[in-house]
Amino acid sequence: MSADHADGRVQSRTLLTIGALGVVFGDIGTSPIYTIQTVFNPGDPHPVPVSADSVFGIVSLIFWAVTIIVTIKYVLLVLRADNHGEGGILALITLIRSHGTNGTRRTKVILAGLGIFGASLFFGDSMITPAISVLSAVEGLKVVEPGLDSYVVPITATIIVVLFTLQRLGTGRIGRSFGVVMVLWFVTIGAAGIGGITRHPQILEALSPTYALGFLTNHFGHAFFALAAVVLAITGAEALYADLGHFGRAPITRAWLILVFPACILSYLGQGALVLKDQSSVSSPFFLLVPDWGRIPLVLLATAATVIASQAVITGAFSVARQAVQLGYLPRLRILHTSSKTIGQIYVPWINWALMISVLTLVFAFQTSAALAFAFGMAVTATVTINTVLFFYIVRKQWGKPMWVVIGGGAVFLSIELLFLAANLTKLVHGAWLPLLIGITVFTVLTTWQRGRALVTARRERQEGSLTTFVNELHDARPPLRRVPGTAVFPNRGKDTVPLAMRANVEHNHILHENVVILSIETEPVPSVPDDERITIDDLGFDDDRIVHVTARFGYVQTPDVAGVLRLAAEQSAEVASLDLSDTSYFLSTIELRLGDEPDMARWRSRLFVATSHISADAAEYFGLPRDRVVIMGSRIDV
């Protein structure tokens, strides 16, 4: 290997690692701003008293929660369970479905349901994280000057609007620019933490698990309720996994182990040391770690870092939404790939603007980060618990690991996560209901679309009829059907049924173009499909009727291009090459959904399904068709 090539690889790895810092770790990396402050919040319905025992216990609990759940479970284990580079709960569902695991169908249905609910909770996390993160940073202005309190919400809202507006630039560009900021952020909070530790070095004893276990056993009444806030230290763990497709496992692992994990732990230790020395600092230990002259710069840096925290869950939501589309839980959405080098970097406009509206609503409704704190942990704990169940199913059924490994590992993680979940349930009436409400709402939308889509597909197939039978009838028709000049292309879901537009043209107009191409686009579970493997051509049993079926396979990172497919087919087949592709019309079959008199779903679900169908991406744009040569022929299906 040449020196230049080796240098290039090192530079590429470095850029990806910096990019990961700018996109993946914003959420978990800004948790030190509010975690310890929230634990000792005097407004908590179950307040934790400030004492040496509680401070040592809390810091120890934070350290071991982050070590076990984030470092061991997610970074070292779960990141290995990817679906062709993609991560997140829906990636686990795809693995359960597609790799021939030998569990019962009932088990798979239950696990899929859990996974969909976990993905729904993640969307809730994607709404709450930007609101609480940016609010908590901007609230640092009150530490500097209490009179600035009235400006917190307007400034937060402005920052959020700018952040979501920039998403169309792509996570690659955002990540590189944000990555430099996050390097500065982690160096700063690590240095501030070291400064705090030097004031009270005994805090380092909290790294021993005996303090965490002792606090839980000797002060369980306080420790249990404190877990609802301690869990804030692991917020962003699921986003870390969901963002796997944006940068890959190696850059994420390097960034976490080398910089993010040490910096966060140093910050927590420093804050604990500060509180031990001055209990009044518990009101805002993160900002009070630095001297007066450094607080305004820290507020500005924290604001930038929490914007990046929002980026972590936004990009994760894009990835989860795309996987939901692929699995049939959402209609076809407009998805833009923003990088030619990294396959997972995408932008989903509809999800972006829906999230922005939701985040702004939370900011104006709750006004402060403290009001949102009780809601924040519930989405995280429920999601990571579901993730553990699905992951260890994969470990047993797909990876073939022995049962003692599955039971032992699962018991360790679930015992911790279920304890966190139980603690957050005590905050249900104090705000923890919010992520559950969001999760149930999203879960209802996803499962309703899946059910309605199955019903519509079955009815559409009955309307379309068999393609083989239809072509045979055309071939044997006497007198022959009138053929008009030109080429007609009919995009279709497969080659089993007749495109509705083609059937309508024959039955109502009694004509067919001289050349007919029925085109099916298939998305494979791989990033890309090379040109020499893309096209399959079938003459449908007759080589003299000039009706052919073309199957075009694309990877999930590739954008379907019908014109490009036809050119490629013409190069590979003499039959297609003889077609007049310069005189081509494209016939799209559209379905109008309406409520039927006797719907197969509950009427409210039928209404929801019809409403959800309106967010589907425009078919002509999706297939890359020239609009001046597109003919749309519709049909109607009752649901």
KOLMIBA-147649 format. One record per residue (C-alpha): residue number from 1; x, y, z. Coordinates in Angstrom, 2 decimals. Example, Ala and Ser with C-alpha at 12.3 -4.5 7.8 and 13.67 -1.06 7.14 Angstrom:
2
1, 12.30, -4.50, 7.80
2, 13.67, -1.06, 7.14
% end
This chain:
639
1, 0.00, 0.00, 0.00
2, 1.42, 3.39, -0.95
3, 2.00, 6.08, 1.64
4, -0.43, 8.41, -0.16
5, -3.13, 5.73, -0.15
6, -2.55, 5.02, 3.55
7, -2.70, 8.75, 4.34
8, -5.94, 9.00, 2.38
9, -7.52, 6.20, 4.38
10, -6.45, 7.77, 7.66
11, -7.84, 11.13, 6.54
12, -11.12, 9.50, 5.49
13, -11.45, 7.73, 8.85
14, -10.69, 10.97, 10.67
15, -13.32, 12.90, 8.71
16, -15.94, 10.20, 9.35
17, -15.10, 10.21, 13.07
18, -15.41, 14.00, 13.24
19, -18.65, 13.78, 11.26
20, -19.97, 11.20, 13.73
21, -19.10, 13.55, 16.59
22, -21.18, 16.22, 14.87
23, -24.25, 14.12, 14.26
24, -24.37, 11.04, 16.46
25, -23.22, 12.19, 19.91
26, -24.90, 15.54, 20.35
27, -27.77, 14.10, 22.39
28, -25.82, 11.95, 24.84
29, -22.92, 14.42, 24.86
30, -25.06, 17.26, 26.20
31, -26.72, 15.22, 28.96
32, -24.22, 16.57, 31.54
33, -25.90, 19.97, 31.22
34, -29.06, 18.89, 33.00
35, -28.73, 15.36, 34.49
36, -27.32, 16.07, 37.97
37, -29.30, 19.30, 38.18
38, -32.51, 17.34, 37.48
39, -31.67, 14.64, 40.05
40, -31.55, 17.22, 42.84
41, -34.35, 19.42, 41.48
42, -36.29, 20.68, 44.54
43, -39.45, 20.81, 42.42
44, -39.36, 17.04, 41.85
45, -42.39, 15.28, 43.40
46, -39.87, 12.84, 44.93
47, -36.91, 15.11, 45.82
48, -33.47, 13.66, 46.55
49, -31.72, 15.36, 49.50
50, -28.27, 16.78, 48.88
51, -25.76, 14.90, 51.01
52, -22.36, 13.27, 50.63
53, -23.95, 9.81, 50.39
54, -26.44, 10.87, 47.73
55, -23.84, 12.73, 45.63
56, -21.40, 9.80, 45.65
57, -24.28, 7.40, 44.96
58, -25.73, 9.43, 42.11
59, -22.39, 9.97, 40.36
60, -21.61, 6.26, 40.72
61, -25.03, 5.30, 39.33
62, -24.48, 7.62, 36.34
63, -21.03, 6.19, 35.63
64, -22.14, 2.57, 35.73
65, -25.37, 3.21, 33.81
66, -23.42, 4.85, 30.99
67, -20.74, 2.15, 31.10
68, -23.09, -0.83, 31.05
69, -25.91, 0.41, 28.81
70, -24.07, 2.68, 26.37
71, -20.50, 1.40, 26.23
72, -21.00, -2.34, 26.69
73, -24.49, -2.87, 25.32
74, -24.78, -0.37, 22.47
75, -21.22, 0.45, 21.37
76, -19.63, -2.98, 21.82
77, -22.63, -5.25, 21.13
78, -25.74, -3.77, 19.53
79, -23.90, -1.82, 16.83
80, -22.88, -5.20, 15.40
81, -26.53, -6.05, 14.70
82, -26.91, -3.99, 11.53
83, -29.09, -4.56, 8.49
84, -26.72, -3.88, 5.58
85, -25.23, -0.99, 7.51
86, -28.51, 0.39, 8.87
87, -29.24, 0.48, 12.59
88, -32.16, 1.17, 14.91
89, -35.04, -0.87, 16.23
90, -36.58, -1.34, 12.77
91, -33.28, -2.80, 11.57
92, -33.67, -5.45, 14.26
93, -37.21, -6.18, 13.06
94, -35.91, -6.57, 9.52
95, -33.26, -9.02, 10.71
96, -35.88, -11.03, 12.60
97, -38.08, -11.16, 9.50
98, -35.55, -11.74, 6.77
99, -32.89, -14.08, 8.09
100, -34.91, -17.20, 8.56
101, -34.87, -17.23, 12.35
102, -36.66, -20.31, 13.57
103, -38.91, -18.76, 16.17
104, -42.67, -19.25, 16.03
105, -44.82, -16.91, 13.97
106, -46.59, -15.70, 17.12
107, -43.23, -14.80, 18.71
108, -42.18, -12.86, 15.63
109, -45.48, -10.97, 15.54
110, -45.12, -10.00, 19.21
111, -41.51, -8.94, 18.72
112, -42.42, -6.95, 15.60
113, -45.16, -5.20, 17.57
114, -42.69, -4.37, 20.34
115, -40.25, -3.06, 17.78
116, -42.82, -0.85, 16.10
117, -43.82, 0.57, 19.48
118, -40.14, 1.19, 20.26
119, -39.72, 2.99, 16.93
120, -42.82, 5.03, 17.74
121, -41.30, 6.03, 21.09
122, -38.13, 7.03, 19.28
123, -40.17, 9.51, 17.21
124, -41.37, 10.90, 20.55
125, -37.75, 11.19, 21.66
126, -37.01, 13.00, 18.39
127, -39.60, 15.61, 19.34
128, -38.67, 16.02, 23.01
129, -34.86, 16.04, 22.67
130, -34.52, 19.25, 20.60
131, -36.97, 21.04, 22.88
132, -35.35, 20.14, 26.21
133, -31.75, 20.25, 24.96
134, -31.86, 23.71, 23.41
135, -34.01, 25.07, 26.24
136, -31.55, 23.78, 28.87
137, -28.61, 25.46, 27.13
138, -30.31, 28.79, 26.50
139, -31.49, 28.78, 30.13
140, -27.81, 29.21, 31.01
141, -28.44, 32.88, 30.26
142, -30.36, 33.02, 33.54
143, -27.24, 31.93, 35.40
144, -25.34, 34.83, 33.83
145, -28.15, 37.38, 34.14
146, -31.57, 36.48, 35.67
147, -33.23, 39.34, 33.77
148, -32.76, 37.48, 30.48
149, -35.37, 34.88, 31.45
150, -38.04, 36.27, 29.08
151, -35.75, 35.80, 26.07
152, -35.18, 32.06, 26.58
153, -38.22, 30.75, 24.69
154, -37.99, 33.12, 21.66
155, -34.26, 32.40, 21.25
156, -34.89, 28.65, 21.55
157, -37.64, 28.75, 18.92
158, -35.45, 30.72, 16.51
159, -32.58, 28.25, 16.88
160, -34.88, 25.29, 16.25
161, -36.34, 26.83, 13.08
162, -32.84, 27.47, 11.71
163, -31.73, 23.93, 12.57
164, -34.58, 22.23, 10.73
165, -34.21, 24.59, 7.77
166, -30.56, 23.48, 7.38
167, -31.41, 19.77, 7.24
168, -31.74, 19.82, 3.45
169, -27.97, 20.41, 3.21
170, -27.39, 16.83, 4.33
171, -25.92, 15.25, 7.44
172, -22.46, 14.99, 5.86
173, -21.95, 18.74, 5.57
174, -23.73, 19.39, 8.85
175, -21.66, 16.71, 10.57
176, -18.32, 18.09, 9.42
177, -19.14, 21.62, 10.57
178, -20.77, 20.43, 13.78
179, -17.96, 17.92, 14.39
180, -15.40, 20.66, 15.00
181, -17.78, 22.30, 17.48
182, -18.30, 18.99, 19.30
183, -14.57, 18.35, 19.57
184, -14.30, 21.74, 21.29
185, -17.36, 20.90, 23.41
186, -16.01, 17.61, 24.74
187, -12.56, 19.05, 25.39
188, -14.18, 21.95, 27.28
189, -16.51, 19.91, 29.48
190, -13.73, 17.41, 30.17
191, -11.38, 20.20, 31.22
192, -14.08, 21.82, 33.38
193, -14.71, 18.43, 34.98
194, -11.01, 18.01, 35.78
195, -11.08, 21.46, 37.37
196, -13.95, 20.38, 39.60
197, -12.25, 17.11, 40.53
198, -9.12, 18.91, 41.69
199, -11.25, 20.77, 44.25
200, -12.53, 17.54, 45.79
201, -10.51, 14.55, 44.49
202, -12.41, 12.13, 46.73
203, -15.19, 12.14, 44.15
204, -13.08, 9.69, 42.12
205, -14.10, 7.03, 44.63
206, -17.56, 7.17, 43.04
207, -16.16, 5.17, 40.13
208, -16.38, 2.13, 42.39
209, -19.65, 0.19, 41.94
210, -19.91, -0.17, 45.72
211, -21.20, 3.41, 45.96
212, -23.96, 2.78, 43.40
213, -24.97, -0.50, 45.04
214, -24.71, 1.00, 48.52
215, -26.94, 3.93, 47.60
216, -29.52, 1.58, 46.10
217, -29.56, -0.75, 49.11
218, -29.16, 1.73, 51.98
219, -31.21, 4.61, 50.56
220, -33.55, 2.81, 48.20
221, -36.41, 5.24, 48.81
222, -34.36, 8.12, 47.38
223, -32.26, 6.09, 44.93
224, -35.26, 4.53, 43.18
225, -36.90, 7.86, 42.40
226, -33.54, 9.35, 41.46
227, -33.19, 6.75, 38.69
228, -35.87, 8.63, 36.70
229, -33.35, 11.47, 36.37
230, -30.18, 9.36, 36.26
231, -31.50, 7.83, 33.05
232, -31.05, 11.23, 31.39
233, -27.34, 10.39, 31.24
234, -28.03, 7.68, 28.64
235, -30.42, 9.67, 26.46
236, -29.11, 9.45, 22.94
237, -28.07, 5.79, 23.19
238, -30.81, 4.68, 20.79
239, -30.08, 7.63, 18.49
240, -26.48, 6.43, 18.44
241, -27.72, 3.08, 17.07
242, -30.32, 4.59, 14.73
243, -27.61, 6.82, 13.19
244, -25.41, 3.81, 12.40
245, -26.16, 4.05, 8.68
246, -24.94, 7.63, 8.52
247, -21.33, 6.89, 9.47
248, -20.76, 3.20, 10.23
249, -19.75, 1.28, 13.35
250, -16.00, 2.00, 13.43
251, -16.16, 5.85, 13.45
252, -18.92, 5.80, 16.08
253, -16.97, 3.40, 18.30
254, -13.73, 5.37, 18.00
255, -15.41, 8.68, 18.77
256, -17.19, 7.28, 21.83
257, -14.26, 5.48, 23.43
258, -11.58, 8.09, 22.70
259, -13.41, 11.35, 23.41
260, -17.13, 11.29, 24.23
261, -17.21, 8.78, 27.09
262, -14.18, 10.16, 28.97
263, -15.34, 13.78, 28.60
264, -18.87, 13.09, 29.86
265, -17.67, 11.09, 32.87
266, -15.15, 13.80, 33.79
267, -17.97, 16.36, 33.66
268, -20.20, 14.28, 35.95
269, -17.33, 13.74, 38.39
270, -16.49, 17.44, 38.37
271, -20.09, 18.44, 39.03
272, -20.31, 15.93, 41.88
273, -17.13, 17.36, 43.40
274, -18.51, 20.91, 43.12
275, -21.75, 19.97, 44.87
276, -19.80, 18.23, 47.66
277, -17.86, 21.44, 48.23
278, -20.82, 23.83, 47.84
279, -24.32, 22.37, 48.06
280, -25.90, 25.59, 46.76
281, -24.29, 24.95, 43.37
282, -26.74, 22.09, 42.81
283, -29.08, 24.59, 41.11
284, -26.81, 24.66, 38.05
285, -23.63, 22.64, 38.66
286, -22.71, 22.37, 34.99
287, -22.42, 26.11, 34.34
288, -21.06, 26.86, 37.83
289, -18.10, 24.55, 37.18
290, -16.44, 27.36, 35.23
291, -15.46, 30.80, 36.59
292, -17.60, 33.86, 35.98
293, -15.63, 35.00, 32.94
294, -16.19, 31.65, 31.21
295, -19.95, 31.31, 31.66
296, -21.11, 33.36, 28.68
297, -18.77, 31.49, 26.29
298, -19.93, 28.21, 27.85
299, -23.59, 29.16, 27.35
300, -22.87, 29.91, 23.69
301, -20.94, 26.65, 23.26
302, -23.65, 24.70, 25.09
303, -26.28, 26.21, 22.82
304, -24.32, 25.10, 19.76
305, -23.84, 21.64, 21.28
306, -27.54, 21.20, 22.05
307, -28.39, 22.16, 18.50
308, -26.14, 19.27, 17.56
309, -27.91, 17.12, 20.17
310, -31.09, 17.76, 18.23
311, -29.28, 16.74, 15.04
312, -28.60, 13.28, 16.47
313, -32.26, 12.41, 16.89
314, -33.37, 14.19, 13.71
315, -31.05, 12.11, 11.54
316, -32.07, 9.04, 13.53
317, -35.72, 9.83, 12.79
318, -34.91, 10.07, 9.07
319, -33.33, 6.61, 9.17
320, -36.23, 5.09, 11.12
321, -38.78, 6.68, 8.76
322, -37.04, 5.25, 5.70
323, -36.98, 1.79, 7.24
324, -40.69, 2.14, 8.13
325, -41.42, 2.89, 4.46
326, -39.42, -0.16, 3.35
327, -41.26, -2.39, 5.83
328, -44.68, -1.13, 4.76
329, -45.53, 0.87, 7.90
330, -45.56, 4.25, 6.13
331, -46.54, 5.31, 2.61
332, -43.85, 6.08, 0.04
333, -42.13, 9.26, 1.22
334, -39.85, 11.60, -0.68
335, -36.36, 10.63, 0.43
336, -33.30, 12.54, -0.74
337, -29.82, 11.02, -0.53
338, -27.41, 13.75, 0.45
339, -24.09, 11.93, 0.01
340, -22.61, 9.89, -2.82
341, -20.03, 8.36, -0.46
342, -21.97, 7.41, 2.67
343, -25.11, 5.45, 1.87
344, -27.11, 6.25, 4.98
345, -27.07, 10.02, 4.74
346, -30.59, 11.04, 3.80
347, -33.09, 13.86, 4.16
348, -36.84, 13.22, 4.47
349, -38.67, 16.54, 4.00
350, -42.07, 15.48, 5.38
351, -40.55, 14.06, 8.58
352, -38.33, 17.14, 8.93
353, -41.17, 19.66, 8.87
354, -43.49, 17.50, 11.01
355, -40.76, 17.26, 13.66
356, -40.13, 21.00, 13.54
357, -43.79, 21.82, 14.18
358, -43.92, 19.27, 17.02
359, -40.75, 20.60, 18.68
360, -41.92, 24.20, 18.50
361, -45.26, 23.17, 20.02
362, -43.45, 21.56, 22.98
363, -41.23, 24.59, 23.48
364, -44.15, 27.02, 23.63
365, -46.31, 24.64, 25.69
366, -43.75, 23.70, 28.39
367, -41.57, 26.86, 28.41
368, -38.75, 25.34, 30.55
369, -36.48, 22.30, 30.43
370, -37.50, 21.37, 33.99
371, -41.11, 21.01, 32.87
372, -40.03, 18.61, 30.12
373, -37.53, 16.66, 32.27
374, -40.10, 14.21, 33.66
375, -41.21, 13.34, 30.14
376, -37.74, 12.87, 28.73
377, -36.65, 9.65, 30.42
378, -39.76, 7.59, 29.68
379, -39.22, 7.40, 25.91
380, -35.56, 6.49, 26.40
381, -36.04, 3.75, 28.99
382, -38.90, 2.08, 27.15
383, -36.99, 2.15, 23.86
384, -33.73, 0.74, 25.22
385, -35.63, -2.02, 27.06
386, -37.43, -3.10, 23.88
387, -34.10, -2.92, 22.05
388, -32.59, -5.39, 24.52
389, -35.39, -7.93, 24.01
390, -35.09, -7.79, 20.22
391, -31.28, -7.84, 20.27
392, -30.99, -10.95, 22.40
393, -33.56, -12.71, 20.22
394, -31.20, -12.05, 17.30
395, -28.24, -13.22, 19.41
396, -29.97, -16.54, 20.05
397, -31.82, -17.24, 16.80
398, -29.53, -15.70, 14.19
399, -26.10, -15.63, 15.77
400, -26.65, -19.03, 17.39
401, -25.19, -18.13, 20.78
402, -25.85, -20.56, 23.66
403, -28.87, -20.01, 25.87
404, -26.77, -19.27, 28.97
405, -25.22, -16.30, 27.15
406, -28.64, -14.99, 26.14
407, -30.21, -15.45, 29.57
408, -27.19, -14.12, 31.45
409, -26.60, -11.10, 29.23
410, -30.30, -10.32, 28.90
411, -30.81, -10.55, 32.65
412, -28.00, -8.09, 33.37
413, -29.26, -5.44, 30.96
414, -32.98, -5.95, 31.55
415, -32.65, -5.83, 35.34
416, -31.09, -2.38, 35.05
417, -33.39, -1.08, 32.32
418, -36.59, -2.35, 33.95
419, -35.55, -0.61, 37.17
420, -35.15, 2.62, 35.21
421, -38.51, 2.03, 33.53
422, -40.26, 1.45, 36.85
423, -38.76, 4.65, 38.26
424, -40.00, 6.65, 35.29
425, -43.50, 5.23, 35.67
426, -43.69, 7.03, 39.03
427, -43.50, 10.28, 37.05
428, -46.43, 9.33, 34.83
429, -48.81, 12.07, 36.01
430, -45.96, 14.61, 36.11
431, -45.15, 14.52, 32.39
432, -44.02, 10.97, 31.61
433, -47.42, 10.50, 29.92
434, -46.29, 12.72, 27.02
435, -43.86, 10.32, 25.27
436, -46.28, 7.45, 25.87
437, -49.05, 9.46, 24.22
438, -46.80, 10.31, 21.29
439, -45.65, 6.70, 21.03
440, -49.20, 5.31, 21.08
441, -50.28, 7.85, 18.44
442, -47.38, 7.04, 16.09
443, -47.82, 3.30, 16.74
444, -51.48, 3.61, 15.74
445, -50.55, 5.40, 12.50
446, -47.89, 2.84, 11.57
447, -49.98, -0.26, 12.27
448, -53.06, 1.26, 10.64
449, -51.09, 1.96, 7.45
450, -49.73, -1.59, 7.43
451, -53.22, -3.09, 7.84
452, -54.86, -0.76, 5.32
453, -52.09, -1.31, 2.80
454, -52.61, -5.07, 2.99
455, -56.37, -4.66, 2.39
456, -55.87, -2.27, -0.53
457, -53.24, -4.53, -2.11
458, -55.61, -7.51, -1.99
459, -58.46, -5.52, -3.57
460, -56.19, -3.97, -6.16
461, -54.93, -7.39, -7.21
462, -58.54, -8.52, -7.73
463, -59.22, -5.47, -9.91
464, -56.02, -5.88, -11.90
465, -56.34, -9.60, -12.65
466, -53.68, -11.97, -13.95
467, -51.14, -10.44, -16.34
468, -50.51, -13.78, -18.07
469, -54.22, -14.30, -18.77
470, -54.60, -10.71, -19.97
471, -51.67, -10.96, -22.41
472, -52.98, -14.29, -23.71
473, -56.39, -12.73, -24.37
474, -54.79, -9.81, -26.22
475, -52.74, -12.19, -28.36
476, -55.75, -14.33, -29.27
477, -58.22, -11.45, -29.75
478, -60.15, -11.51, -33.05
479, -60.20, -9.02, -34.60
480, -56.85, -7.91, -33.13
481, -56.84, -4.92, -30.82
482, -55.98, -1.67, -32.57
483, -52.34, -0.63, -31.97
484, -51.33, 3.03, -32.18
485, -47.79, 4.35, -32.89
486, -45.34, 4.92, -30.08
487, -44.17, 3.23, -26.90
488, -46.18, 3.01, -23.67
489, -44.46, 2.33, -20.37
490, -46.63, 1.10, -17.50
491, -44.91, 1.11, -14.07
492, -46.31, -1.79, -12.04
493, -45.65, -3.51, -8.70
494, -44.72, -6.85, -10.28
495, -45.51, -9.13, -13.20
496, -48.33, -11.14, -11.66
497, -51.08, -8.58, -12.23
498, -52.11, -6.13, -14.96
499, -51.31, -2.41, -14.51
500, -54.66, -0.72, -13.92
501, -53.78, 1.98, -16.48
502, -53.11, -0.67, -19.12
503, -56.37, -2.48, -18.43
504, -58.29, 0.81, -18.56
505, -56.67, 1.74, -21.87
506, -57.74, -1.57, -23.41
507, -61.22, -1.83, -21.91
508, -62.28, 1.82, -22.29
509, -60.21, 3.20, -25.19
510, -59.97, -0.16, -27.04
511, -56.41, 0.62, -28.11
512, -52.85, -0.23, -27.13
513, -49.57, 1.31, -28.17
514, -47.49, -0.47, -30.77
515, -44.79, -1.11, -28.18
516, -45.57, -1.82, -24.52
517, -43.16, -2.06, -21.59
518, -44.50, -3.13, -18.20
519, -41.88, -1.97, -15.71
520, -41.45, -3.19, -12.14
521, -38.98, -1.51, -9.78
522, -37.74, -3.62, -6.89
523, -35.74, -2.29, -3.95
524, -33.19, -4.81, -2.73
525, -31.93, -4.94, 0.90
526, -28.45, -3.88, -0.24
527, -27.02, -0.37, -0.71
528, -26.62, -0.59, -4.50
529, -27.11, -2.96, -7.42
530, -24.60, -2.82, -10.31
531, -25.89, -2.13, -13.83
532, -25.08, -5.63, -15.09
533, -27.37, -7.14, -12.44
534, -30.16, -4.59, -12.64
535, -32.33, -5.70, -15.57
536, -34.42, -8.83, -16.18
537, -36.56, -8.95, -19.34
538, -39.51, -11.30, -19.91
539, -41.48, -11.50, -23.19
540, -44.46, -12.90, -21.25
541, -44.73, -15.90, -23.54
542, -44.87, -14.22, -26.94
543, -42.07, -12.76, -29.02
544, -44.28, -11.19, -31.67
545, -46.71, -8.99, -29.71
546, -44.16, -6.32, -28.73
547, -45.27, -6.49, -25.06
548, -42.43, -7.07, -22.61
549, -41.99, -7.00, -18.86
550, -38.85, -5.41, -17.44
551, -37.79, -5.86, -13.82
552, -35.32, -3.26, -12.55
553, -33.55, -3.80, -9.24
554, -32.12, -0.93, -7.23
555, -30.34, -0.79, -3.90
556, -31.99, 1.17, -1.13
557, -29.52, 4.03, -1.53
558, -30.19, 4.36, -5.27
559, -32.90, 6.53, -6.77
560, -35.11, 4.75, -9.33
561, -34.65, 6.23, -12.81
562, -37.10, 4.87, -15.38
563, -35.48, 6.55, -18.39
564, -32.12, 5.16, -17.36
565, -33.63, 1.69, -16.94
566, -35.09, 1.76, -20.46
567, -31.76, 2.81, -21.94
568, -30.02, 0.02, -20.05
569, -32.64, -2.50, -21.16
570, -32.21, -1.40, -24.77
571, -28.49, -2.07, -24.49
572, -29.05, -5.57, -23.13
573, -31.99, -6.77, -25.25
574, -32.58, -6.65, -28.98
575, -36.32, -6.79, -28.30
576, -36.26, -3.61, -26.22
577, -33.70, -1.96, -28.52
578, -36.24, -2.15, -31.34
579, -38.69, -0.01, -29.36
580, -38.99, 3.67, -30.13
581, -37.86, 5.10, -26.81
582, -37.85, 8.64, -28.20
583, -41.63, 8.48, -28.60
584, -42.55, 7.20, -25.17
585, -45.52, 7.90, -22.94
586, -45.66, 6.89, -19.29
587, -48.97, 5.67, -17.87
588, -49.35, 5.80, -14.10
589, -52.05, 3.92, -12.23
590, -53.32, 5.89, -9.25
591, -55.72, 4.74, -6.59
592, -58.31, 7.00, -4.99
593, -59.09, 5.73, -1.52
594, -62.47, 6.42, 0.02
595, -64.46, 5.21, 2.99
596, -66.65, 2.23, 2.16
597, -70.09, 1.40, 3.53
598, -68.73, -1.66, 5.32
599, -65.04, -1.03, 6.01
600, -62.83, -3.96, 7.00
601, -61.23, -1.80, 9.68
602, -62.89, 0.31, 12.35
603, -64.23, 3.47, 10.73
604, -61.81, 5.71, 12.63
605, -58.89, 3.59, 11.43
606, -60.18, 3.73, 7.86
607, -60.32, 7.52, 8.10
608, -56.78, 7.57, 9.50
609, -55.54, 5.32, 6.68
610, -57.08, 7.54, 4.00
611, -55.64, 10.66, 5.65
612, -52.16, 9.09, 5.86
613, -52.25, 8.21, 2.16
614, -52.16, 11.93, 1.32
615, -48.52, 12.25, 2.44
616, -47.38, 9.73, -0.17
617, -44.68, 11.05, -2.52
618, -45.62, 11.98, -6.07
619, -45.18, 8.88, -8.25
620, -43.89, 10.77, -11.31
621, -41.20, 12.44, -9.22
622, -40.35, 9.18, -7.44
623, -39.77, 7.36, -10.75
624, -37.99, 10.34, -12.32
625, -40.50, 10.67, -15.18
626, -40.75, 13.66, -17.55
627, -44.06, 15.25, -16.56
628, -44.94, 16.38, -20.07
629, -45.11, 12.71, -21.13
630, -46.99, 11.30, -18.15
631, -50.61, 10.13, -18.38
632, -52.37, 9.39, -15.09
633, -55.29, 6.95, -15.08
634, -57.09, 6.43, -11.82
635, -59.18, 3.86, -10.06
636, -61.11, 3.82, -6.82
637, -60.96, 1.44, -3.87
638, -63.19, 1.51, -0.81
639, -61.61, 0.90, 2.58
% end
